[in-house]
């Protein structure tokens, strides 16, 4: 658990530092409009990646999907 928290803190710190560096560069060199367009593109891309990973994790035949189906069957049998 402690290692996971350490990785999470390192990830957040890394994102903050990279975001600050990119923000400084883009805002001073290319202008604020381009910065927000780039930020929006990064957010959308991240959302698409997270969605595709979640969808792939619940695909038919995966362990997670089999567990969900088994739980649903058990629930239906118990509540006849």
N, CA, C and O atoms as a Tinker XYZ file with bonds, in Angstrom:
   320  protein
     1  N      0.831000   -1.194000    0.000000    73     2
     2  CA     0.000000    0.000000    0.000000    64     1     3
     3  C      0.871000    1.251000    0.000000    63     2     4     5
     4  O      0.572000    2.219000   -0.700000    81     3
     5  N      1.954000    1.234000    0.790000    73     3     6
     6  CA     2.834000    2.394000    0.857000    64     5     7
     7  C      3.527000    2.672000   -0.461000    63     6     8     9
     8  O      3.742000    3.824000   -0.837000    81     7
     9  N      3.883000    1.574000   -1.174000    73     7    10
    10  CA     4.539000    1.735000   -2.466000    64     9    11
    11  C      3.580000    2.358000   -3.474000    63    10    12    13
    12  O      3.992000    3.187000   -4.286000    81    11
    13  N      2.307000    1.970000   -3.433000    73    11    14
    14  CA     1.312000    2.519000   -4.351000    64    13    15
    15  C      1.132000    4.016000   -4.116000    63    14    16    17
    16  O      1.020000    4.786000   -5.069000    81    15
    17  N      1.104000    4.423000   -2.864000    73    15    18
    18  CA     0.962000    5.848000   -2.542000    64    17    19
    19  C      2.185000    6.617000   -3.024000    63    18    20    21
    20  O      2.067000    7.733000   -3.530000    81    19
    21  N      3.357000    6.014000   -2.865000    73    19    22
    22  CA     4.582000    6.651000   -3.353000    64    21    23
    23  C      4.564000    6.842000   -4.856000    63    22    24    25
    24  O      4.943000    7.899000   -5.362000    81    23
    25  N      4.116000    5.798000   -5.580000    73    23    26
    26  CA     4.014000    5.912000   -7.032000    64    25    27
    27  C      2.980000    6.968000   -7.433000    63    26    28    29
    28  O      3.189000    7.716000   -8.388000    81    27
    29  N      1.866000    7.025000   -6.701000    73    27    30
    30  CA     0.838000    8.013000   -7.010000    64    29    31
    31  C      1.367000    9.433000   -6.793000    63    30    32    33
    32  O      1.126000   10.316000   -7.617000    81    31
    33  N      2.077000    9.653000   -5.705000    73    31    34
    34  CA     2.643000   10.970000   -5.424000    64    33    35
    35  C      3.671000   11.340000   -6.498000    63    34    36    37
    36  O      3.704000   12.478000   -6.966000    81    35
    37  N      4.514000   10.365000   -6.888000    73    35    38
    38  CA     5.506000   10.625000   -7.932000    64    37    39
    39  C      4.832000   10.942000   -9.257000    63    38    40    41
    40  O      5.291000   11.818000   -9.990000    81    39
    41  N      3.748000   10.239000   -9.572000    73    39    42
    42  CA     3.019000   10.490000  -10.813000    64    41    43
    43  C      2.417000   11.893000  -10.820000    63    42    44    45
    44  O      2.533000   12.619000  -11.808000    81    43
    45  N      1.780000   12.266000   -9.723000    73    43    46
    46  CA     1.166000   13.594000   -9.634000    64    45    47
    47  C      2.240000   14.682000   -9.721000    63    46    48    49
    48  O      2.054000   15.689000  -10.405000    81    47
    49  N      3.361000   14.477000   -9.028000    73    47    50
    50  CA     4.439000   15.465000   -9.069000    64    49    51
    51  C      5.016000   15.567000  -10.478000    63    50    52    53
    52  O      5.292000   16.666000  -10.958000    81    51
    53  N      5.195000   14.435000  -11.134000    73    51    54
    54  CA     5.716000   14.441000  -12.504000    64    53    55
    55  C      4.794000   15.158000  -13.460000    63    54    56    57
    56  O      5.246000   15.940000  -14.297000    81    55
    57  N      3.494000   14.897000  -13.345000    73    55    58
    58  CA     2.520000   15.565000  -14.203000    64    57    59
    59  C      2.524000   17.069000  -13.940000    63    58    60    61
    60  O      2.423000   17.866000  -14.872000    81    59
    61  N      2.640000   17.450000  -12.679000    73    59    62
    62  CA     2.659000   18.878000  -12.347000    64    61    63
    63  C      3.895000   19.566000  -12.925000    63    62    64    65
    64  O      3.794000   20.660000  -13.479000    81    63
    65  N      5.052000   18.932000  -12.798000    73    63    66
    66  CA     6.287000   19.538000  -13.304000    64    65    67
    67  C      6.257000   19.627000  -14.826000    63    66    68    69
    68  O      6.594000   20.665000  -15.396000    81    67
    69  N      5.857000   18.547000  -15.480000    73    67    70
    70  CA     5.785000   18.567000  -16.944000    64    69    71
    71  C      4.742000   19.577000  -17.408000    63    70    72    73
    72  O      4.970000   20.307000  -18.373000    81    71
    73  N      3.604000   19.621000  -16.728000    73    71    74
    74  CA     2.577000   20.591000  -17.075000    64    73    75
    75  C      3.054000   22.022000  -16.909000    63    74    76    77
    76  O      2.750000   22.883000  -17.735000    81    75
    77  N      3.800000   22.276000  -15.844000    73    75    78
    78  CA     4.332000   23.615000  -15.632000    64    77    79
    79  C      5.330000   23.974000  -16.736000    63    78    80    81
    80  O      5.286000   25.080000  -17.275000    81    79
    81  N      6.230000   23.045000  -17.074000    73    79    82
    82  CA     7.245000   23.319000  -18.096000    64    81    83
    83  C      6.598000   23.546000  -19.463000    63    82    84    85
    84  O      6.955000   24.481000  -20.180000    81    83
    85  N      5.660000   22.696000  -19.811000    73    83    86
    86  CA     4.973000   22.851000  -21.100000    64    85    87
    87  C      4.156000   24.142000  -21.094000    63    86    88    89
    88  O      4.144000   24.879000  -22.080000    81    87
    89  N      3.479000   24.409000  -19.988000    73    87    90
    90  CA     2.688000   25.632000  -19.896000    64    89    91
    91  C      3.536000   26.875000  -20.023000    63    90    92    93
    92  O      3.141000   27.827000  -20.696000    81    91
    93  N      4.690000   26.888000  -19.391000    73    91    94
    94  CA     5.568000   28.041000  -19.496000    64    93    95
    95  C      6.045000   28.224000  -20.928000    63    94    96    97
    96  O      6.022000   29.335000  -21.458000    81    95
    97  N      6.480000   27.124000  -21.558000    73    95    98
    98  CA     6.987000   27.207000  -22.923000    64    97    99
    99  C      5.906000   27.664000  -23.892000    63    98   100   101
   100  O      6.112000   28.580000  -24.688000    81    99
   101  N      4.768000   27.019000  -23.813000    73    99   102
   102  CA     3.701000   27.325000  -24.771000    64   101   103
   103  C      3.158000   28.728000  -24.542000    63   102   104   105
   104  O      2.933000   29.468000  -25.499000    81   103
   105  N      2.947000   29.100000  -23.286000    73   103   106
   106  CA     2.362000   30.420000  -23.023000    64   105   107
   107  C      3.326000   31.547000  -23.372000    63   106   108   109
   108  O      2.889000   32.626000  -23.770000    81   107
   109  N      4.631000   31.318000  -23.229000    73   107   110
   110  CA     5.574000   32.387000  -23.531000    64   109   111
   111  C      5.981000   32.406000  -24.995000    63   110   112   113
   112  O      6.355000   33.456000  -25.517000    81   111
   113  N      5.914000   31.266000  -25.661000    73   111   114
   114  CA     6.390000   31.204000  -27.042000    64   113   115
   115  C      5.232000   31.194000  -28.035000    63   114   116   117
   116  O      5.256000   31.930000  -29.021000    81   115
   117  N      4.226000   30.370000  -27.784000    73   115   118
   118  CA     3.184000   30.168000  -28.789000    64   117   119
   119  C      1.851000   30.835000  -28.465000    63   118   120   121
   120  O      0.986000   30.933000  -29.336000    81   119
   121  N      1.676000   31.281000  -27.267000    73   119   122
   122  CA     0.454000   31.986000  -26.926000    64   121   123
   123  C     -0.558000   31.126000  -26.198000    63   122   124   125
   124  O     -0.557000   29.902000  -26.338000    81   123
   125  N     -1.422000   31.761000  -25.421000    73   123   126
   126  CA    -2.377000   31.042000  -24.580000    64   125   127
   127  C     -3.419000   30.226000  -25.352000    63   126   128   129
   128  O     -3.851000   29.176000  -24.878000    81   127
   129  N     -3.819000   30.690000  -26.513000    73   127   130
   130  CA    -4.832000   29.947000  -27.262000    64   129   131
   131  C     -4.337000   28.563000  -27.650000    63   130   132   133
   132  O     -5.051000   27.572000  -27.495000    81   131
   133  N     -3.131000   28.502000  -28.146000    73   131   134
   134  CA    -2.554000   27.215000  -28.527000    64   133   135
   135  C     -2.356000   26.320000  -27.302000    63   134   136   137
   136  O     -2.529000   25.103000  -27.377000    81   135
   137  N     -1.994000   26.935000  -26.180000    73   135   138
   138  CA    -1.820000   26.171000  -24.944000    64   137   139
   139  C     -3.114000   25.448000  -24.559000    63   138   140   141
   140  O     -3.090000   24.257000  -24.249000    81   139
   141  N     -4.227000   26.155000  -24.578000    73   139   142
   142  CA    -5.486000   25.527000  -24.188000    64   141   143
   143  C     -5.967000   24.511000  -25.217000    63   142   144   145
   144  O     -6.616000   23.527000  -24.864000    81   143
   145  N     -5.650000   24.746000  -26.481000    73   143   146
   146  CA    -5.988000   23.745000  -27.500000    64   145   147
   147  C     -5.175000   22.467000  -27.277000    63   146   148   149
   148  O     -5.708000   21.364000  -27.391000    81   147
   149  N     -3.894000   22.615000  -26.962000    73   147   150
   150  CA    -3.036000   21.470000  -26.686000    64   149   151
   151  C     -3.486000   20.750000  -25.417000    63   150   152   153
   152  O     -3.529000   19.520000  -25.378000    81   151
   153  N     -3.816000   21.507000  -24.396000    73   151   154
   154  CA    -4.291000   20.915000  -23.147000    64   153   155
   155  C     -5.586000   20.135000  -23.374000    63   154   156   157
   156  O     -5.737000   19.030000  -22.852000    81   155
   157  N     -6.509000   20.688000  -24.136000    73   155   158
   158  CA    -7.746000   19.989000  -24.451000    64   157   159
   159  C     -7.495000   18.714000  -25.226000    63   158   160   161
   160  O     -8.129000   17.692000  -24.966000    81   159
   161  N     -6.575000   18.762000  -26.178000    73   159   162
   162  CA    -6.246000   17.561000  -26.955000    64   161   163
   163  C     -5.650000   16.480000  -26.064000    63   162   164   165
   164  O     -5.954000   15.299000  -26.231000    81   163
   165  N     -4.807000   16.876000  -25.123000    73   163   166
   166  CA    -4.217000   15.902000  -24.202000    64   165   167
   167  C     -5.285000   15.277000  -23.302000    63   166   168   169
   168  O     -5.252000   14.074000  -23.042000    81   167
   169  N     -6.216000   16.079000  -22.833000    73   167   170
   170  CA    -7.283000   15.562000  -21.978000    64   169   171
   171  C     -8.167000   14.588000  -22.753000    63   170   172   173
   172  O     -8.510000   13.520000  -22.246000    81   171
   173  N     -8.532000   14.950000  -23.967000    73   171   174
   174  CA    -9.375000   14.072000  -24.788000    64   173   175
   175  C     -8.642000   12.775000  -25.104000    63   174   176   177
   176  O     -9.231000   11.696000  -25.028000    81   175
   177  N     -7.366000   12.871000  -25.456000    73   175   178
   178  CA    -6.586000   11.673000  -25.760000    64   177   179
   179  C     -6.482000   10.761000  -24.538000    63   178   180   181
   180  O     -6.617000    9.543000  -24.655000    81   179
   181  N     -6.245000   11.348000  -23.378000    73   179   182
   182  CA    -6.190000   10.553000  -22.148000    64   181   183
   183  C     -7.515000    9.873000  -21.864000    63   182   184   185
   184  O     -7.545000    8.708000  -21.467000    81   183
   185  N     -8.616000   10.592000  -22.065000    73   183   186
   186  CA    -9.936000    9.999000  -21.850000    64   185   187
   187  C    -10.199000    8.844000  -22.795000    63   186   188   189
   188  O    -10.764000    7.826000  -22.393000    81   187
   189  N     -9.794000    8.992000  -24.053000    73   187   190
   190  CA    -9.983000    7.912000  -25.026000    64   189   191
   191  C     -9.150000    6.694000  -24.630000    63   190   192   193
   192  O     -9.623000    5.562000  -24.721000    81   191
   193  N     -7.917000    6.923000  -24.191000    73   191   194
   194  CA    -7.068000    5.800000  -23.785000    64   193   195
   195  C     -7.646000    5.070000  -22.577000    63   194   196   197
   196  O     -7.675000    3.840000  -22.546000    81   195
   197  N     -8.105000    5.826000  -21.588000    73   195   198
   198  CA    -8.688000    5.206000  -20.395000    64   197   199
   199  C     -9.947000    4.426000  -20.766000    63   198   200   201
   200  O    -10.147000    3.309000  -20.288000    81   199
   201  N    -10.795000    5.006000  -21.612000    73   199   202
   202  CA   -12.022000    4.330000  -22.039000    64   201   203
   203  C    -11.706000    3.034000  -22.778000    63   202   204   205
   204  O    -12.340000    2.007000  -22.539000    81   203
   205  N    -10.720000    3.087000  -23.678000    73   203   206
   206  CA   -10.404000    1.880000  -24.451000    64   205   207
   207  C     -9.816000    0.794000  -23.556000    63   206   208   209
   208  O    -10.105000   -0.385000  -23.758000    81   207
   209  N     -8.998000    1.165000  -22.571000    73   207   210
   210  CA    -8.455000    0.165000  -21.644000    64   209   211
   211  C     -9.560000   -0.458000  -20.807000    63   210   212   213
   212  O     -9.564000   -1.670000  -20.587000    81   211
   213  N    -10.508000    0.366000  -20.333000    73   211   214
   214  CA   -11.606000   -0.171000  -19.534000    64   213   215
   215  C    -12.482000   -1.081000  -20.378000    63   214   216   217
   216  O    -12.908000   -2.139000  -19.915000    81   215
   217  N    -12.752000   -0.679000  -21.606000    73   215   218
   218  CA   -13.589000   -1.487000  -22.489000    64   217   219
   219  C    -12.897000   -2.807000  -22.815000    63   218   220   221
   220  O    -13.537000   -3.858000  -22.843000    81   219
   221  N    -11.597000   -2.751000  -23.059000    73   219   222
   222  CA   -10.851000   -3.961000  -23.364000    64   221   223
   223  C    -10.808000   -4.889000  -22.149000    63   222   224   225
   224  O    -10.844000   -6.110000  -22.301000    81   223
   225  N    -10.733000   -4.322000  -20.958000    73   223   226
   226  CA   -10.701000   -5.126000  -19.737000    64   225   227
   227  C    -12.009000   -5.847000  -19.488000    63   226   228   229
   228  O    -12.025000   -6.873000  -18.807000    81   227
   229  N    -13.110000   -5.332000  -20.026000    73   227   230
   230  CA   -14.410000   -5.966000  -19.838000    64   229   231
   231  C    -14.860000   -6.736000  -21.076000    63   230   232   233
   232  O    -16.026000   -7.118000  -21.183000    81   231
   233  N    -13.942000   -6.962000  -22.007000    73   231   234
   234  CA   -14.283000   -7.674000  -23.230000    64   233   235
   235  C    -14.666000   -9.118000  -22.915000    63   234   236   237
   236  O    -14.239000   -9.653000  -21.892000    81   235
   237  N    -15.461000   -9.760000  -23.773000    73   235   238
   238  CA   -15.839000  -11.151000  -23.546000    64   237   239
   239  C    -14.602000  -12.046000  -23.471000    63   238   240   241
   240  O    -13.675000  -11.920000  -24.271000    81   239
   241  N    -14.610000  -12.946000  -22.500000    73   239   242
   242  CA   -13.503000  -13.875000  -22.349000    64   241   243
   243  C    -12.443000  -13.424000  -21.376000    63   242   244   245
   244  O    -11.569000  -14.213000  -21.017000    81   243
   245  N    -12.491000  -12.171000  -20.934000    73   243   246
   246  CA   -11.500000  -11.732000  -19.959000    64   245   247
   247  C    -11.926000  -12.182000  -18.569000    63   246   248   249
   248  O    -13.095000  -12.486000  -18.332000    81   247
   249  N    -10.986000  -12.219000  -17.676000    73   247   250
   250  CA   -11.257000  -12.678000  -16.312000    64   249   251
   251  C    -12.309000  -11.796000  -15.645000    63   250   252   253
   252  O    -13.196000  -12.303000  -14.958000    81   251
   253  N    -12.218000  -10.499000  -15.840000    73   251   254
   254  CA   -13.174000   -9.581000  -15.226000    64   253   255
   255  C    -14.584000   -9.846000  -15.737000    63   254   256   257
   256  O    -15.536000   -9.882000  -14.957000    81   255
   257  N    -14.714000  -10.030000  -17.049000    73   255   258
   258  CA   -16.037000  -10.276000  -17.621000    64   257   259
   259  C    -16.600000  -11.604000  -17.125000    63   258   260   261
   260  O    -17.790000  -11.692000  -16.823000    81   259
   261  N    -15.766000  -12.634000  -17.038000    73   259   262
   262  CA   -16.254000  -13.927000  -16.533000    64   261   263
   263  C    -16.716000  -13.805000  -15.087000    63   262   264   265
   264  O    -17.711000  -14.424000  -14.708000    81   263
   265  N    -16.019000  -13.022000  -14.276000    73   263   266
   266  CA   -16.427000  -12.829000  -12.874000    64   265   267
   267  C    -17.768000  -12.106000  -12.784000    63   266   268   269
   268  O    -18.615000  -12.451000  -11.960000    81   267
   269  N    -17.955000  -11.090000  -13.647000    73   267   270
   270  CA   -19.224000  -10.356000  -13.653000    64   269   271
   271  C    -20.364000  -11.283000  -14.044000    63   270   272   273
   272  O    -21.428000  -11.254000  -13.425000    81   271
   273  N    -20.150000  -12.104000  -15.067000    73   271   274
   274  CA   -21.197000  -13.028000  -15.512000    64   273   275
   275  C    -21.502000  -14.067000  -14.450000    63   274   276   277
   276  O    -22.667000  -14.405000  -14.241000    81   275
   277  N    -20.475000  -14.585000  -13.770000    73   275   278
   278  CA   -20.700000  -15.571000  -12.712000    64   277   279
   279  C    -21.484000  -14.958000  -11.556000    63   278   280   281
   280  O    -22.370000  -15.603000  -10.996000    81   279
   281  N    -21.168000  -13.730000  -11.201000    73   279   282
   282  CA   -21.897000  -13.060000  -10.129000    64   281   283
   283  C    -23.353000  -12.835000  -10.524000    63   282   284   285
   284  O    -24.253000  -12.985000   -9.697000    81   283
   285  N    -23.584000  -12.480000  -11.773000    73   283   286
   286  CA   -24.964000  -12.277000  -12.241000    64   285   287
   287  C    -25.745000  -13.585000  -12.206000    63   286   288   289
   288  O    -26.908000  -13.602000  -11.802000    81   287
   289  N    -25.105000  -14.697000  -12.633000    73   287   290
   290  CA   -25.792000  -15.999000  -12.576000    64   289   291
   291  C    -26.125000  -16.374000  -11.143000    63   290   292   293
   292  O    -27.226000  -16.848000  -10.864000    81   291
   293  N    -25.189000  -16.168000  -10.238000    73   291   294
   294  CA   -25.425000  -16.491000   -8.831000    64   293   295
   295  C    -26.568000  -15.662000   -8.274000    63   294   296   297
   296  O    -27.416000  -16.179000   -7.546000    81   295
   297  N    -26.597000  -14.377000   -8.612000    73   295   298
   298  CA   -27.656000  -13.495000   -8.133000    64   297   299
   299  C    -29.018000  -13.945000   -8.657000    63   298   300   301
   300  O    -30.002000  -13.969000   -7.919000    81   299
   301  N    -29.059000  -14.304000   -9.949000    73   299   302
   302  CA   -30.347000  -14.771000  -10.520000    64   301   303
   303  C    -30.799000  -16.061000   -9.886000    63   302   304   305
   304  O    -31.993000  -16.214000   -9.629000    81   303
   305  N    -29.892000  -17.016000   -9.614000    73   303   306
   306  CA   -30.276000  -18.290000   -8.994000    64   305   307
   307  C    -30.765000  -18.065000   -7.561000    63   306   308   309
   308  O    -31.695000  -18.729000   -7.103000    81   307
   309  N    -30.146000  -17.148000   -6.881000    73   307   310
   310  CA   -30.495000  -16.908000   -5.474000    64   309   311
   311  C    -31.850000  -16.233000   -5.361000    63   310   312   313
   312  O    -32.549000  -16.427000   -4.366000    81   311
   313  N    -32.239000  -15.445000   -6.353000    73   311   314
   314  CA   -33.473000  -14.669000   -6.280000    64   313   315
   315  C    -34.572000  -15.211000   -7.187000    63   314   316   317
   316  O    -35.321000  -14.435000   -7.780000    81   315
   317  N    -34.675000  -16.526000   -7.299000    73   315   318
   318  CA   -35.768000  -17.111000   -8.101000    64   317   319
   319  C    -37.065000  -17.060000   -7.367000    63   318   320
   320  O    -38.087000  -17.506000   -7.888000    81   319
